[in-house]
């Protein structure tokens, strides 16, 4: 019988985990590596709900599991010592837990790498640890996804920094996303701003004017006593707090001169049908995406023009024009900040840009890792063929 290995935290064990184990066990005898308390504390910045020995006991008790172990390593690849001792034939991951680093590790060790779509058991609702924890905090049913939204920048971003917009004014385009997936740290989805928001409103955003709320968040995050000298761009706070599709105009100032929004359902649902994300490895600690920056007037004007073109294409639901502007915006960003592409980012770009159904690509935020945000012909069909895909839901009012 083939040996099959899976790895995870399993801190809040639920039916989704059991179904994942059932599916993985179809490939052979199933062995499970479990993240240690120390690893989870360091990687996810919070203590476990259940200590590692209790999690080990629960996982071992599931009938699909042959045996389970506490991983001896650390970080996102904490399973390496376990795998090297166990020598499995197959390594199975859920789509949202897949990464190129894991794939390459398996390839180098002669292990078959299998990615499964996250699906609930027949007749049951889909479950995730993140949504269950949010439900417990709020006391509400898990049926409605709750929690703090995040944002995806579509074009023009970096223009929200005065050292960029001083060369030419322009728009940044963002959209607020429902937290229907685990928003990982250091992955370009404004996680630092979300953490600041949680200090004031831990569960959900207050019901108030979105632009006023965004400015409150921006001012709170950029405390004048902040010692690192960094001013977080306003596009993070605006992208999170203002629902729907949004653009904001910067002219050598930290806060935009004007903000415009679109909540047209035809436009929003059209975007959801053409934009999706692929998980990459998080931005590595200590990496600088501003190292080697080269900001000039022609490059900033190219960034601003791409954002203008992108907005027009979105409102017209013109897919070829949107893809062209999306790609032009990313090219303008990386021309000014070449360090956005580092680590194994280029490998992901090469892989997905070669797919005929992928029309354009970029990284959220400052880059360096995290996610690859794609414009595709059909997001639903693309996700069916590429189970690692994260489908997006734009937050409505």
C-alpha positions as CSV (number, residue, x, y, z in Angstrom):
1,X,0.0,0.0,0.0
2,X,1.3,3.5,-0.9
3,X,2.1,5.9,1.9
4,X,0.2,9.2,1.7
5,X,1.1,12.3,3.8
6,X,-0.9,15.4,4.6
7,X,0.1,18.2,7.0
8,X,-1.8,21.0,8.8
9,X,-2.7,22.6,12.1
10,X,-6.0,21.0,12.8
11,X,-6.6,23.3,15.7
12,X,-10.3,23.5,15.3
13,X,-11.1,20.1,13.9
14,X,-14.3,20.1,11.7
15,X,-16.1,18.1,9.0
16,X,-14.0,19.7,6.3
17,X,-10.8,18.2,7.8
18,X,-12.4,14.8,8.1
19,X,-13.6,14.9,4.4
20,X,-10.1,15.9,3.4
21,X,-8.6,12.9,5.2
22,X,-11.2,10.7,3.6
23,X,-10.3,11.9,0.1
24,X,-6.6,11.7,0.8
25,X,-6.9,8.1,2.2
26,X,-8.2,7.0,-1.2
27,X,-4.6,7.3,-2.4
28,X,-3.2,4.9,0.2
29,X,-2.4,4.6,3.9
30,X,-2.8,8.1,5.4
31,X,-0.2,9.7,7.7
32,X,-0.8,13.2,9.1
33,X,1.8,15.8,10.2
34,X,0.5,18.3,12.7
35,X,1.9,21.7,13.4
36,X,3.4,22.1,16.9
37,X,2.2,24.8,19.3
38,X,5.5,26.7,18.9
39,X,5.2,26.6,15.1
40,X,1.6,27.9,15.0
41,X,2.4,30.6,17.6
42,X,5.4,31.9,15.5
43,X,3.8,31.5,12.0
44,X,0.2,32.6,12.7
45,X,0.9,34.9,15.7
46,X,-1.7,33.3,18.0
47,X,-1.8,30.4,20.4
48,X,-3.6,27.2,19.5
49,X,-7.1,26.6,20.8
50,X,-6.0,23.0,21.7
51,X,-2.5,21.9,22.7
52,X,-0.6,19.7,20.3
53,X,-1.0,16.5,22.2
54,X,-4.8,16.9,22.3
55,X,-4.8,17.7,18.5
56,X,-2.7,14.6,17.9
57,X,-5.1,12.5,19.9
58,X,-8.1,13.8,17.9
59,X,-6.5,13.3,14.5
60,X,-5.3,9.8,15.4
61,X,-8.8,8.9,16.4
62,X,-10.2,9.5,12.9
63,X,-10.7,6.2,11.1
64,X,-9.2,7.3,7.8
65,X,-5.8,8.1,9.5
66,X,-3.2,5.4,9.8
67,X,-1.0,7.4,12.1
68,X,-0.2,11.0,13.0
69,X,2.9,12.9,14.3
70,X,3.8,16.4,15.6
71,X,6.0,18.0,13.0
72,X,9.5,18.7,14.3
73,X,10.3,21.5,11.8
74,X,9.2,25.1,11.9
75,X,7.4,27.6,9.6
76,X,5.4,26.8,6.6
77,X,7.6,23.8,5.8
78,X,7.5,22.4,9.3
79,X,6.7,18.9,7.9
80,X,10.1,18.4,6.2
81,X,11.7,16.3,9.1
82,X,8.5,14.2,9.3
83,X,8.4,13.5,5.5
84,X,12.1,12.7,5.4
85,X,11.6,10.1,8.2
86,X,8.4,8.7,6.9
87,X,9.4,8.7,3.2
88,X,5.8,8.8,1.8
89,X,4.9,8.0,-1.8
90,X,2.4,10.8,-2.1
91,X,1.9,14.3,-0.6
92,X,-1.7,15.6,-0.7
93,X,-2.7,19.2,-0.1
94,X,-5.9,21.3,-0.3
95,X,-5.9,23.8,-3.2
96,X,-5.5,26.8,-0.8
97,X,-2.6,25.1,0.9
98,X,-0.7,24.4,-2.3
99,X,2.6,26.2,-3.0
100,X,5.4,26.0,-5.5
101,X,7.8,25.5,-2.6
102,X,5.9,22.3,-1.5
103,X,5.7,21.1,-5.1
104,X,9.4,21.5,-5.7
105,X,10.2,19.8,-2.3
106,X,8.2,16.8,-3.4
107,X,9.8,16.7,-6.8
108,X,13.2,16.8,-5.3
109,X,12.3,13.8,-3.0
110,X,10.5,11.7,-5.7
111,X,7.1,12.2,-4.0
112,X,3.9,12.5,-6.1
113,X,2.3,15.9,-5.4
114,X,-1.5,15.8,-5.4
115,X,-3.8,18.9,-5.1
116,X,-7.4,18.4,-4.0
117,X,-10.3,20.9,-4.4
118,X,-11.7,21.8,-1.0
119,X,-15.2,20.2,-1.1
120,X,-17.6,19.3,1.7
121,X,-18.9,15.8,2.3
122,X,-22.1,15.1,0.5
123,X,-25.0,16.7,2.2
124,X,-22.9,18.9,4.5
125,X,-22.0,22.6,4.4
126,X,-18.5,23.7,3.5
127,X,-16.5,24.5,6.6
128,X,-13.3,26.3,7.3
129,X,-11.4,27.0,10.6
130,X,-11.4,30.8,9.9
131,X,-15.1,31.1,9.4
132,X,-15.9,28.9,12.4
133,X,-13.6,31.1,14.6
134,X,-15.4,34.2,13.3
135,X,-18.7,32.6,14.1
136,X,-17.7,31.8,17.6
137,X,-16.5,35.4,18.2
138,X,-19.7,36.9,16.9
139,X,-22.2,34.4,18.2
140,X,-23.7,34.3,14.7
141,X,-24.4,31.4,12.4
142,X,-21.5,30.4,10.1
143,X,-23.8,30.3,7.1
144,X,-23.1,34.0,6.5
145,X,-19.4,34.7,6.1
146,X,-18.3,37.4,8.5
147,X,-15.1,39.2,9.6
148,X,-13.0,42.0,8.4
149,X,-12.8,42.4,4.6
150,X,-9.6,42.8,2.7
151,X,-8.8,44.5,-0.5
152,X,-7.3,43.7,-3.9
153,X,-5.6,46.5,-5.9
154,X,-6.4,46.3,-9.6
155,X,-4.3,49.2,-11.1
156,X,-2.3,52.3,-10.4
157,X,-1.2,51.4,-6.9
158,X,2.0,52.9,-5.6
159,X,0.5,56.2,-6.8
160,X,-0.8,56.6,-3.3
161,X,2.8,57.4,-2.1
162,X,3.7,61.1,-2.6
163,X,7.2,60.1,-3.7
164,X,5.5,58.6,-6.7
165,X,2.6,61.0,-7.4
166,X,5.0,64.0,-7.1
167,X,6.1,63.0,-10.7
168,X,2.5,62.8,-12.0
169,X,-1.0,62.6,-10.4
170,X,-3.2,59.6,-11.0
171,X,-5.8,57.1,-9.8
172,X,-5.4,53.9,-7.8
173,X,-8.2,51.3,-8.3
174,X,-9.1,48.9,-5.5
175,X,-12.0,46.6,-4.6
176,X,-13.1,45.4,-1.2
177,X,-13.3,41.6,-0.8
178,X,-15.3,39.4,1.5
179,X,-13.1,37.2,3.7
180,X,-14.2,34.0,2.0
181,X,-10.6,32.6,2.3
182,X,-7.8,32.7,4.8
183,X,-6.0,36.0,4.4
184,X,-2.4,35.1,5.1
185,X,0.2,37.5,6.5
186,X,2.8,39.2,4.2
187,X,0.9,38.3,1.1
188,X,-0.1,41.7,-0.4
189,X,-3.7,41.9,0.8
190,X,-3.2,44.8,3.3
191,X,-2.8,42.4,6.3
192,X,-0.9,45.1,8.4
193,X,-3.9,47.5,8.0
194,X,-6.3,44.7,8.9
195,X,-4.4,44.1,12.1
196,X,-4.6,47.7,13.0
197,X,-8.3,47.7,12.4
198,X,-8.7,44.6,14.7
199,X,-7.2,46.7,17.5
200,X,-10.3,49.0,17.4
201,X,-13.0,46.7,15.9
202,X,-11.9,43.1,16.3
203,X,-15.0,41.5,14.8
204,X,-16.3,43.7,12.0
205,X,-16.3,47.2,10.6
206,X,-18.6,49.7,12.2
207,X,-21.7,50.9,10.3
208,X,-20.7,54.4,9.3
209,X,-19.7,56.4,6.2
210,X,-17.0,54.3,4.4
211,X,-14.8,57.3,3.4
212,X,-14.8,58.6,7.0
213,X,-14.1,55.2,8.3
214,X,-11.2,54.8,5.8
215,X,-9.7,58.1,7.0
216,X,-10.0,57.1,10.6
217,X,-8.2,53.8,9.9
218,X,-5.5,55.6,7.9
219,X,-4.8,58.1,10.7
220,X,-4.8,55.4,13.3
221,X,-2.3,53.2,11.4
222,X,0.0,56.1,10.7
223,X,0.4,57.3,14.2
224,X,2.8,60.3,14.3
225,X,4.7,58.4,17.0
226,X,5.4,55.5,14.7
227,X,9.1,54.9,14.9
228,X,9.8,53.2,11.6
229,X,9.3,56.3,9.5
230,X,7.0,54.4,7.1
231,X,3.6,55.9,6.0
232,X,1.2,53.2,4.9
233,X,-0.5,54.1,1.6
234,X,-4.1,55.3,1.9
235,X,-5.2,52.7,-0.7
236,X,-5.1,50.0,1.9
237,X,-7.5,51.7,4.3
238,X,-9.8,52.8,1.4
239,X,-9.7,49.4,-0.3
240,X,-10.8,47.7,2.9
241,X,-13.4,50.2,4.1
242,X,-15.1,51.3,0.9
243,X,-17.3,48.5,-0.6
244,X,-17.5,47.6,-4.2
245,X,-15.1,48.9,-6.9
246,X,-13.3,52.1,-6.0
247,X,-10.8,54.6,-7.5
248,X,-9.0,57.3,-5.6
249,X,-7.0,60.2,-7.1
250,X,-3.5,61.2,-5.6
251,X,-1.5,64.3,-6.3
252,X,1.6,64.6,-4.2
253,X,-0.3,64.0,-0.9
254,X,-1.0,61.0,1.3
255,X,-4.8,61.3,1.2
256,X,-6.5,61.3,-2.2
257,X,-8.2,64.5,-3.6
258,X,-11.3,62.5,-4.6
259,X,-12.8,59.1,-4.4
260,X,-15.2,57.5,-6.8
261,X,-17.0,54.2,-6.5
262,X,-19.0,51.8,-8.6
263,X,-21.6,49.4,-7.1
264,X,-23.2,48.4,-10.4
265,X,-24.0,44.7,-9.9
266,X,-23.4,44.0,-13.6
267,X,-19.8,45.4,-13.3
268,X,-19.1,43.7,-9.9
269,X,-20.3,40.2,-11.0
270,X,-18.5,40.6,-14.3
271,X,-15.2,41.3,-12.4
272,X,-15.8,38.2,-10.2
273,X,-16.2,36.1,-13.3
274,X,-12.8,37.2,-14.6
275,X,-10.5,37.8,-11.7
276,X,-9.1,35.2,-9.3
277,X,-5.9,34.5,-7.3
278,X,-3.3,31.8,-7.0
279,X,-1.5,31.4,-3.7
280,X,2.3,31.8,-3.7
281,X,4.8,31.7,-0.8
282,X,4.6,34.7,1.5
283,X,7.0,37.6,1.2
284,X,10.2,36.6,2.9
285,X,11.1,38.4,6.2
286,X,13.6,41.2,5.6
287,X,13.0,41.5,1.8
288,X,12.8,45.0,0.5
289,X,10.5,45.7,-2.4
290,X,11.7,49.3,-2.7
291,X,15.4,48.4,-3.0
292,X,16.7,49.5,-6.4
293,X,13.6,51.6,-7.2
294,X,13.7,53.8,-10.3
295,X,10.9,56.3,-10.3
296,X,10.7,58.7,-13.2
297,X,8.1,60.9,-14.7
298,X,7.5,58.7,-17.8
299,X,7.1,55.6,-15.7
300,X,4.6,57.3,-13.3
301,X,2.6,58.7,-16.3
302,X,2.5,55.1,-17.7
303,X,1.1,53.9,-14.3
304,X,-1.5,56.7,-14.3
305,X,-2.5,56.0,-17.9
306,X,-2.9,52.3,-17.2
307,X,-5.3,53.1,-14.3
308,X,-7.4,55.4,-16.5
309,X,-7.6,52.7,-19.1
310,X,-8.5,50.1,-16.6
311,X,-11.3,52.0,-15.0
312,X,-12.9,52.7,-18.4
313,X,-12.6,49.0,-19.4
314,X,-14.1,47.9,-16.1
315,X,-17.2,50.1,-16.5
316,X,-17.6,49.0,-20.1
317,X,-17.0,45.3,-19.1
318,X,-14.5,45.1,-21.9
319,X,-12.4,42.1,-21.2
320,X,-9.5,42.6,-23.7
321,X,-9.2,46.3,-22.7
322,X,-9.2,45.4,-19.0
323,X,-6.6,42.7,-19.5
324,X,-4.3,45.1,-21.4
325,X,-4.7,47.8,-18.9
326,X,-4.2,45.4,-15.9
327,X,-1.0,44.1,-17.5
328,X,0.2,47.6,-18.3
329,X,-0.3,48.7,-14.7
330,X,1.8,45.8,-13.4
331,X,4.5,46.5,-16.0
332,X,4.6,50.1,-14.9
333,X,4.8,49.1,-11.2
334,X,7.7,46.6,-11.8
335,X,9.5,49.1,-14.0
336,X,9.7,51.4,-11.0
337,X,10.1,48.7,-8.3
338,X,11.8,45.7,-9.9
339,X,12.3,44.1,-6.5
340,X,8.5,43.3,-6.5
341,X,9.6,40.2,-8.4
342,X,11.9,38.2,-6.2
343,X,12.1,34.7,-4.8
344,X,10.2,32.3,-6.9
345,X,7.6,34.8,-8.1
346,X,8.8,34.7,-11.7
347,X,8.3,30.9,-11.8
348,X,4.6,31.4,-11.0
349,X,4.3,34.2,-13.6
350,X,6.0,32.0,-16.2
351,X,3.7,29.0,-15.4
352,X,0.4,30.8,-15.4
353,X,1.1,33.4,-18.1
354,X,1.7,30.4,-20.5
355,X,-1.9,29.3,-20.0
356,X,-4.0,30.4,-23.0
357,X,-7.0,31.2,-20.7
358,X,-4.9,33.6,-18.6
359,X,-5.0,37.1,-20.1
360,X,-3.1,39.2,-17.6
361,X,-1.4,38.9,-14.2
362,X,-0.1,41.0,-11.3
363,X,0.7,40.7,-7.6
364,X,-1.4,42.4,-4.9
365,X,0.2,45.1,-2.9
366,X,4.0,45.6,-2.9
367,X,4.7,42.1,-4.3
368,X,7.6,39.9,-3.3
369,X,5.3,36.9,-3.0
370,X,1.8,36.2,-1.6
371,X,-0.6,35.8,-4.4
372,X,-0.7,36.1,-8.2
373,X,-3.9,37.9,-9.2
374,X,-5.0,36.8,-12.6
375,X,-7.4,38.0,-15.3
376,X,-8.9,34.9,-17.0
377,X,-11.5,34.2,-19.6
378,X,-13.8,32.4,-17.1
379,X,-12.9,32.2,-13.4
380,X,-15.3,29.4,-12.7
381,X,-13.9,27.2,-15.5
382,X,-10.3,28.2,-14.6
383,X,-10.9,27.1,-11.0
384,X,-12.3,23.8,-12.1
385,X,-9.1,23.1,-14.0
386,X,-6.8,24.6,-11.5
387,X,-7.9,23.6,-8.0
388,X,-5.4,25.9,-6.3
389,X,-7.4,28.9,-7.5
390,X,-9.0,31.3,-5.0
391,X,-12.3,32.7,-6.3
392,X,-13.2,36.2,-5.1
393,X,-16.3,37.8,-3.8
394,X,-16.5,41.6,-3.9
395,X,-18.1,43.2,-0.8
396,X,-21.4,44.9,-1.6
397,X,-22.9,47.7,0.4
